[in-house]
């Protein structure tokens, strides 16, 4: 009887940890979950906030960079279930003193020199940098953390390319 109760308690504990995931560098992520993303961002010193009515989260990295993150390529996009992709988007305001040519040149130079995000002008003319990583075949949480951290460091450099 005690073994049955202990087994049931272990099963309950195991199902709870799946939902409230903590950072485990060796854990292999076959799909991305919001809890894994938030745990990874917390490990990087980032703060997150849910966006009401959206699957997106707002991220403030420890270097002051603000971003929007969302899980993509999901079996169910509305509930962020079974997601194979993570997308993080950072947008910038263009200073009035910077010409359109200077913006384009800065974005081109950034894309040439930086490898952890892709900068572009969105259809509204806003400067954006997007990061996308996939879990196809599995990815350790440590690699996930490294990729996101490298992106945050890289994206923070974009203004220097545009302003110089």
N, C-alpha and C positions, 0 to 999 in steps of 0.2 A: 504494500500500500504506500509506504513512504517513497519507494522508487517511483511509483506512478505520479505522486504529488510533486516530487522533485523534478521529474521529466516535464510535467505540465508547467511548472514555474520556469524552467529553462526555456521552454517553447514560447511562453509569454514574454520573457526577457529578450529572446532573440527577435521576436517580431517588433518589439518596442525599439530596439537599437536600429532596425532597418529604417524606421521613420525619423528618429532623432539621431542622426548620424554624427559621429565625431570624426575628426581628422585622423586617419591612419595611413601613413605614407606608403605602406606596402599593400594596402587594399587595392585590388584590381576593379576598376569601374568598367563594367560591360555596357552600361547605360548611365547617363547622367541624371541625377535627381537634384531637386532644389536644396535638399538637406546637405548633399555632398558639395554642391556649389557654395552654399553658405559656410559650411565648415572649412572649405578650402580658402575662401576669402577671409574668414576670421583668422586663419593661420597666417595669412599675409598681413594681418593688422588692419584689414578693411572693415568698414561698417556697412551694413546692409539694411534696407527697409523694403518691405513689400509695397507694391503699388496696387491700390484698391481697384478691384475689378479687372486686373490684368495679370498675366502670368509673369510679367517682368518684375525685376527687383532693381532698386536704385543702389548704387555702390559708391562709397567714398573710400578711395584707397588711402593708405597712410601717407602718400606723397601729395595728397590734396586733389588728385585727379578724380573727377566725378564721371560716372558712367551709368549706362543702362545695360542690364544683363538679362538674357532670356534663354531658356532651353529651346532647342529647335529639333526638327526632324524626329518628332515624337509620334508614337503610336496614337496618342490622344493629346493633341496640342493644348486643348482647353484645360486639362488637368496636369500637364507636363509629365505624362507617364510614358515610360519607355523611350526616352530621348537619346538620340545619338549625337546631337550637336549642342555646343554652347556658343552663344554669340554675345560679345560685349562691344558696346558702341559708346564712343566718346565724341562729343561735338564741341566745337569751338566757335566763338564769335570772332568775326574778322575785324580787326582794328580799322578805324576810318582812315588811318594814315598809310594803310597798306594797299597797293594797287592790285587789281585782278591778276595782272601778269606776275607780280611778286608772289601772290598766293599760289598760282599754278606752278611756278618754278620751285617754291618751297615744298609743295606737295610732291612734286617729281623727285626732288632731292631726298626728301624723307623716305619715299618708297624705294629709292635706290640704295640708301644707306641703312635703313632699319628693316628688320625681317619679322617682327612679331605683331604686325597689324598692317592693314592697307588703308592709306589715306585717300580721300577723294572729296570732290564737291558734290553734295547731294543735289537733287533736282531744284531745291530752293536756294542753292548757292551757299549753303552752310558747310563749313569745313568739318569733315567727319573722319574718324579712324575706327575701323572695325577689326575685331579679332574673332576668329572662328576656329574651333577645335572639334574634332570628331572622336567618338569613343569606339568606332568600328574596330573590332578585334581586341578591345580592352586597353585601358590606360591606367597606370597606377595613380593614386591620389598625389603622390610626390611629383610625378611628371605633370599632372594637371596643375598643381601649385606652381611648379617652375614655369610652365607656359604662361599662366595668367600673370605671374609676377614679372616675367620678361616683357609681356605686353604692356603692363602698367608703367614700367620704367621707360619703355620705348615711346609710348603714346605721350608721356609727359614732355618729351623732347620736341614734339611737332611744332609748338609755337616758336622755338628757336630757329627752325628751318624757314618758317614763313616770315619772321621778322628780320632775318639776316639776309 
